[in-house]
Amino acid sequence: MLGAEKMPTSKERLDYIESWKKDNTDLIRIRVPKGKKEEYQKLAERSGAKSLTAYITSVLEEKLKEEH
C-alpha cells in the first residue's frame, strides 16, 4: 500500500501504552477486606460507571468539588 504507515508490533504498542501511562498517570493501589471488592464493583455497575476505578475516581472528584 502506498503511503500506509508501518503498523506497530504488539510489543511496540504495549511499550507505547506503558510509556504513556508512566508519563500521564499516577498509580494508586488500595487493599480492602476480603469480599468487599465484589460489593464495590456491583455498586459501581449500579451507578453506571464503566469500571470500579472510574467510579472511585468520580466519587473523589465530587468530594474535591464540594470542598472548593
N, CA, C and O atoms as CSV, one atom per row, in Angstrom:
chain,resi,resn,atom,element,x,y,z
A,1,MET,N,N,0.831,-1.180,0.000
A,1,MET,CA,C,0.000,0.000,0.000
A,1,MET,C,C,0.874,1.241,0.000
A,1,MET,O,O,1.784,1.364,0.820
A,2,LEU,N,N,0.612,2.128,-0.883
A,2,LEU,CA,C,1.372,3.362,-0.940
A,2,LEU,C,C,0.926,4.306,0.174
A,2,LEU,O,O,-0.269,4.489,0.402
A,3,GLY,N,N,1.886,4.898,0.857
A,3,GLY,CA,C,1.577,5.885,1.881
A,3,GLY,C,C,1.096,5.308,3.204
A,3,GLY,O,O,0.850,6.058,4.149
A,4,ALA,N,N,0.961,4.010,3.286
A,4,ALA,CA,C,0.492,3.413,4.537
A,4,ALA,C,C,1.633,3.388,5.544
A,4,ALA,O,O,2.771,3.058,5.211
A,5,GLU,N,N,1.308,3.740,6.770
A,5,GLU,CA,C,2.325,3.697,7.821
A,5,GLU,C,C,2.524,2.261,8.267
A,5,GLU,O,O,1.612,1.438,8.197
A,6,LYS,N,N,3.721,1.980,8.720
A,6,LYS,CA,C,4.020,0.654,9.252
A,6,LYS,C,C,3.232,0.455,10.537
A,6,LYS,O,O,3.300,1.285,11.444
A,7,MET,N,N,2.497,-0.620,10.620
A,7,MET,CA,C,1.731,-0.919,11.828
A,7,MET,C,C,2.699,-1.381,12.923
A,7,MET,O,O,3.569,-2.216,12.672
A,8,PRO,N,N,2.549,-0.842,14.127
A,8,PRO,CA,C,3.451,-1.265,15.196
A,8,PRO,C,C,3.179,-2.713,15.602
A,8,PRO,O,O,2.055,-3.206,15.508
A,9,THR,N,N,4.229,-3.369,16.048
A,9,THR,CA,C,4.058,-4.733,16.546
A,9,THR,C,C,3.351,-4.678,17.885
A,9,THR,O,O,3.220,-3.613,18.489
A,10,SER,N,N,2.907,-5.806,18.332
A,10,SER,CA,C,2.226,-5.865,19.625
A,10,SER,C,C,3.148,-5.360,20.735
A,10,SER,O,O,2.705,-4.639,21.629
A,11,LYS,N,N,4.430,-5.736,20.680
A,11,LYS,CA,C,5.368,-5.285,21.702
A,11,LYS,C,C,5.552,-3.773,21.637
A,11,LYS,O,O,5.578,-3.109,22.673
A,12,GLU,N,N,5.679,-3.221,20.430
A,12,GLU,CA,C,5.826,-1.766,20.292
A,12,GLU,C,C,4.593,-1.055,20.839
A,12,GLU,O,O,4.713,-0.031,21.513
A,13,ARG,N,N,3.433,-1.582,20.558
A,13,ARG,CA,C,2.177,-0.995,21.040
A,13,ARG,C,C,2.116,-1.035,22.560
A,13,ARG,O,O,1.784,-0.033,23.194
A,14,LEU,N,N,2.434,-2.182,23.147
A,14,LEU,CA,C,2.423,-2.300,24.605
A,14,LEU,C,C,3.442,-1.374,25.250
A,14,LEU,O,O,3.166,-0.767,26.285
A,15,ASP,N,N,4.617,-1.264,24.643
A,15,ASP,CA,C,5.646,-0.354,25.157
A,15,ASP,C,C,5.150,1.090,25.129
A,15,ASP,O,O,5.367,1.847,26.075
A,16,TYR,N,N,4.479,1.467,24.032
A,16,TYR,CA,C,3.942,2.828,23.921
A,16,TYR,C,C,2.894,3.078,25.005
A,16,TYR,O,O,2.911,4.117,25.664
A,17,ILE,N,N,1.996,2.133,25.183
A,17,ILE,CA,C,0.935,2.280,26.194
A,17,ILE,C,C,1.539,2.418,27.582
A,17,ILE,O,O,1.130,3.288,28.351
A,18,GLU,N,N,2.502,1.575,27.909
A,18,GLU,CA,C,3.139,1.647,29.226
A,18,GLU,C,C,3.865,2.971,29.413
A,18,GLU,O,O,3.826,3.558,30.495
A,19,SER,N,N,4.527,3.441,28.362
A,19,SER,CA,C,5.217,4.721,28.431
A,19,SER,C,C,4.220,5.860,28.649
A,19,SER,O,O,4.467,6.764,29.447
A,20,TRP,N,N,3.089,5.810,27.933
A,20,TRP,CA,C,2.062,6.842,28.085
A,20,TRP,C,C,1.523,6.846,29.516
A,20,TRP,O,O,1.383,7.903,30.132
A,21,LYS,N,N,1.223,5.653,30.039
A,21,LYS,CA,C,0.704,5.564,31.408
A,21,LYS,C,C,1.699,6.136,32.408
A,21,LYS,O,O,1.314,6.861,33.325
A,22,LYS,N,N,2.980,5.812,32.235
A,22,LYS,CA,C,4.012,6.297,33.142
A,22,LYS,C,C,4.108,7.820,33.119
A,22,LYS,O,O,4.285,8.454,34.159
A,23,ASP,N,N,3.989,8.403,31.925
A,23,ASP,CA,C,4.119,9.852,31.767
A,23,ASP,C,C,2.861,10.632,32.148
A,23,ASP,O,O,2.949,11.815,32.476
A,24,ASN,N,N,1.685,9.982,32.107
A,24,ASN,CA,C,0.429,10.711,32.233
A,24,ASN,C,C,-0.471,10.304,33.394
A,24,ASN,O,O,-1.517,10.920,33.599
A,25,THR,N,N,-0.095,9.293,34.148
A,25,THR,CA,C,-0.958,8.848,35.236
A,25,THR,C,C,-0.139,8.506,36.481
A,25,THR,O,O,1.061,8.242,36.406
A,26,ASP,N,N,-0.814,8.518,37.613
A,26,ASP,CA,C,-0.247,8.020,38.864
A,26,ASP,C,C,-0.989,6.734,39.222
A,26,ASP,O,O,-2.177,6.597,38.929
A,27,LEU,N,N,-0.304,5.817,39.840
A,27,LEU,CA,C,-0.904,4.557,40.240
A,27,LEU,C,C,-1.191,4.603,41.738
A,27,LEU,O,O,-0.310,4.898,42.545
A,28,ILE,N,N,-2.444,4.304,42.094
A,28,ILE,CA,C,-2.840,4.227,43.498
A,28,ILE,C,C,-3.354,2.808,43.726
A,28,ILE,O,O,-4.296,2.371,43.064
A,29,ARG,N,N,-2.749,2.107,44.642
A,29,ARG,CA,C,-3.188,0.751,44.960
A,29,ARG,C,C,-3.785,0.755,46.352
A,29,ARG,O,O,-3.214,1.335,47.275
A,30,ILE,N,N,-4.923,0.114,46.506
A,30,ILE,CA,C,-5.541,0.020,47.824
A,30,ILE,C,C,-5.898,-1.435,48.121
A,30,ILE,O,O,-6.137,-2.237,47.218
A,31,ARG,N,N,-5.926,-1.738,49.377
A,31,ARG,CA,C,-6.361,-3.069,49.807
A,31,ARG,C,C,-7.662,-2.903,50.577
A,31,ARG,O,O,-7.829,-1.966,51.357
A,32,VAL,N,N,-8.572,-3.827,50.343
A,32,VAL,CA,C,-9.865,-3.800,51.016
A,32,VAL,C,C,-10.114,-5.168,51.642
A,32,VAL,O,O,-9.520,-6.160,51.221
A,33,PRO,N,N,-10.985,-5.227,52.640
A,33,PRO,CA,C,-11.276,-6.523,53.264
A,33,PRO,C,C,-11.827,-7.518,52.233
A,33,PRO,O,O,-12.513,-7.133,51.286
A,34,LYS,N,N,-11.514,-8.801,52.437
A,34,LYS,CA,C,-11.997,-9.860,51.552
A,34,LYS,C,C,-13.510,-9.728,51.375
A,34,LYS,O,O,-14.243,-9.487,52.334
A,35,GLY,N,N,-13.956,-9.888,50.143
A,35,GLY,CA,C,-15.377,-9.835,49.827
A,35,GLY,C,C,-15.888,-8.446,49.483
A,35,GLY,O,O,-16.936,-8.315,48.849
A,36,LYS,N,N,-15.176,-7.418,49.884
A,36,LYS,CA,C,-15.626,-6.050,49.630
A,36,LYS,C,C,-15.440,-5.638,48.178
A,36,LYS,O,O,-16.231,-4.853,47.654
A,37,LYS,N,N,-14.416,-6.150,47.525
A,37,LYS,CA,C,-14.155,-5.766,46.132
A,37,LYS,C,C,-15.378,-6.063,45.272
A,37,LYS,O,O,-15.799,-5.221,44.478
A,38,GLU,N,N,-15.940,-7.235,45.423
A,38,GLU,CA,C,-17.120,-7.601,44.636
A,38,GLU,C,C,-18.291,-6.666,44.944
A,38,GLU,O,O,-19.000,-6.246,44.030
A,39,GLU,N,N,-18.499,-6.339,46.214
A,39,GLU,CA,C,-19.559,-5.402,46.589
A,39,GLU,C,C,-19.329,-4.043,45.936
A,39,GLU,O,O,-20.261,-3.437,45.408
A,40,TYR,N,N,-18.091,-3.571,45.973
A,40,TYR,CA,C,-17.759,-2.278,45.394
A,40,TYR,C,C,-17.971,-2.291,43.875
A,40,TYR,O,O,-18.458,-1.315,43.304
A,41,GLN,N,N,-17.605,-3.391,43.233
A,41,GLN,CA,C,-17.796,-3.498,41.787
A,41,GLN,C,C,-19.278,-3.451,41.429
A,41,GLN,O,O,-19.665,-2.809,40.453
A,42,LYS,N,N,-20.101,-4.129,42.216
A,42,LYS,CA,C,-21.547,-4.110,41.962
A,42,LYS,C,C,-22.106,-2.704,42.158
A,42,LYS,O,O,-22.967,-2.268,41.394
A,43,LEU,N,N,-21.628,-1.999,43.169
A,43,LEU,CA,C,-22.046,-0.621,43.398
A,43,LEU,C,C,-21.679,0.256,42.202
A,43,LEU,O,O,-22.478,1.080,41.758
A,44,ALA,N,N,-20.479,0.073,41.694
A,44,ALA,CA,C,-20.020,0.840,40.526
A,44,ALA,C,C,-20.898,0.538,39.314
A,44,ALA,O,O,-21.266,1.451,38.575
A,45,GLU,N,N,-21.236,-0.733,39.106
A,45,GLU,CA,C,-22.091,-1.124,37.987
A,45,GLU,C,C,-23.474,-0.487,38.117
A,45,GLU,O,O,-24.017,0.033,37.142
A,46,ARG,N,N,-24.041,-0.530,39.322
A,46,ARG,CA,C,-25.369,0.055,39.549
A,46,ARG,C,C,-25.372,1.556,39.291
A,46,ARG,O,O,-26.387,2.117,38.878
A,47,SER,N,N,-24.246,2.200,39.533
A,47,SER,CA,C,-24.168,3.648,39.332
A,47,SER,C,C,-23.924,4.009,37.870
A,47,SER,O,O,-23.978,5.182,37.500
A,48,GLY,N,N,-23.655,2.998,37.036
A,48,GLY,CA,C,-23.444,3.238,35.616
A,48,GLY,C,C,-21.996,3.522,35.244
A,48,GLY,O,O,-21.713,3.885,34.102
A,49,ALA,N,N,-21.085,3.364,36.178
A,49,ALA,CA,C,-19.670,3.602,35.900
A,49,ALA,C,C,-19.125,2.519,34.970
A,49,ALA,O,O,-19.598,1.383,34.981
A,50,LYS,N,N,-18.136,2.882,34.174
A,50,LYS,CA,C,-17.516,1.930,33.252
A,50,LYS,C,C,-16.682,0.892,33.988
A,50,LYS,O,O,-16.522,-0.235,33.519
A,51,SER,N,N,-16.148,1.282,35.152
A,51,SER,CA,C,-15.293,0.383,35.918
A,51,SER,C,C,-15.280,0.836,37.375
A,51,SER,O,O,-15.765,1.917,37.708
A,52,LEU,N,N,-14.724,0.004,38.225
A,52,LEU,CA,C,-14.577,0.370,39.630
A,52,LEU,C,C,-13.642,1.561,39.763
A,52,LEU,O,O,-13.889,2.459,40.568
A,53,THR,N,N,-12.576,1.574,38.984
A,53,THR,CA,C,-11.644,2.700,39.010
A,53,THR,C,C,-12.353,3.990,38.611
A,53,THR,O,O,-12.173,5.022,39.257
A,54,ALA,N,N,-13.156,3.938,37.555
A,54,ALA,CA,C,-13.889,5.131,37.108
A,54,ALA,C,C,-14.846,5.605,38.193
A,54,ALA,O,O,-14.994,6.807,38.409
A,55,TYR,N,N,-15.498,4.664,38.878
A,55,TYR,CA,C,-16.434,5.024,39.942
A,55,TYR,C,C,-15.702,5.697,41.112
A,55,TYR,O,O,-16.124,6.749,41.593
A,56,ILE,N,N,-14.620,5.092,41.556
A,56,ILE,CA,C,-13.862,5.650,42.682
A,56,ILE,C,C,-13.351,7.045,42.321
A,56,ILE,O,O,-13.439,7.970,43.129
A,57,THR,N,N,-12.824,7.193,41.119
A,57,THR,CA,C,-12.319,8.493,40.675
A,57,THR,C,C,-13.433,9.529,40.662
A,57,THR,O,O,-13.222,10.664,41.092
A,58,SER,N,N,-14.621,9.158,40.173
A,58,SER,CA,C,-15.730,10.116,40.113
A,58,SER,C,C,-16.174,10.535,41.507
A,58,SER,O,O,-16.499,11.702,41.728
A,59,VAL,N,N,-16.191,9.601,42.448
A,59,VAL,CA,C,-16.567,9.934,43.827
A,59,VAL,C,C,-15.542,10.891,44.438
A,59,VAL,O,O,-15.917,11.857,45.102
A,60,LEU,N,N,-14.268,10.632,44.221
A,60,LEU,CA,C,-13.229,11.512,44.747
A,60,LEU,C,C,-13.304,12.900,44.114
A,60,LEU,O,O,-13.126,13.904,44.804
A,61,GLU,N,N,-13.564,12.965,42.816
A,61,GLU,CA,C,-13.684,14.259,42.135
A,61,GLU,C,C,-14.872,15.044,42.682
A,61,GLU,O,O,-14.777,16.259,42.857
A,62,GLU,N,N,-15.995,14.368,42.955
A,62,GLU,CA,C,-17.161,15.033,43.539
A,62,GLU,C,C,-16.796,15.646,44.900
A,62,GLU,O,O,-17.155,16.786,45.193
A,63,LYS,N,N,-16.089,14.884,45.711
A,63,LYS,CA,C,-15.688,15.376,47.031
A,63,LYS,C,C,-14.775,16.590,46.910
A,63,LYS,O,O,-14.897,17.539,47.685
A,64,LEU,N,N,-13.869,16.567,45.952
A,64,LEU,CA,C,-12.981,17.726,45.732
A,64,LEU,C,C,-13.796,18.959,45.339
A,64,LEU,O,O,-13.524,20.057,45.824
A,65,LYS,N,N,-14.785,18.790,44.471
A,65,LYS,CA,C,-15.631,19.906,44.051
A,65,LYS,C,C,-16.398,20.493,45.241
A,65,LYS,O,O,-16.565,21.709,45.342
A,66,GLU,N,N,-16.861,19.616,46.140
A,66,GLU,CA,C,-17.595,20.073,47.319
A,66,GLU,C,C,-16.716,20.942,48.210
A,66,GLU,O,O,-17.209,21.874,48.846
A,67,GLU,N,N,-15.443,20.651,48.260
A,67,GLU,CA,C,-14.514,21.418,49.091
A,67,GLU,C,C,-14.195,22.781,48.520
A,67,GLU,O,O,-13.827,23.689,49.266
A,68,HIS,N,N,-14.325,22.944,47.238
A,68,HIS,CA,C,-13.949,24.224,46.610
A,68,HIS,C,C,-15.124,25.077,46.317
A,68,HIS,O,O,-14.971,26.180,45.791
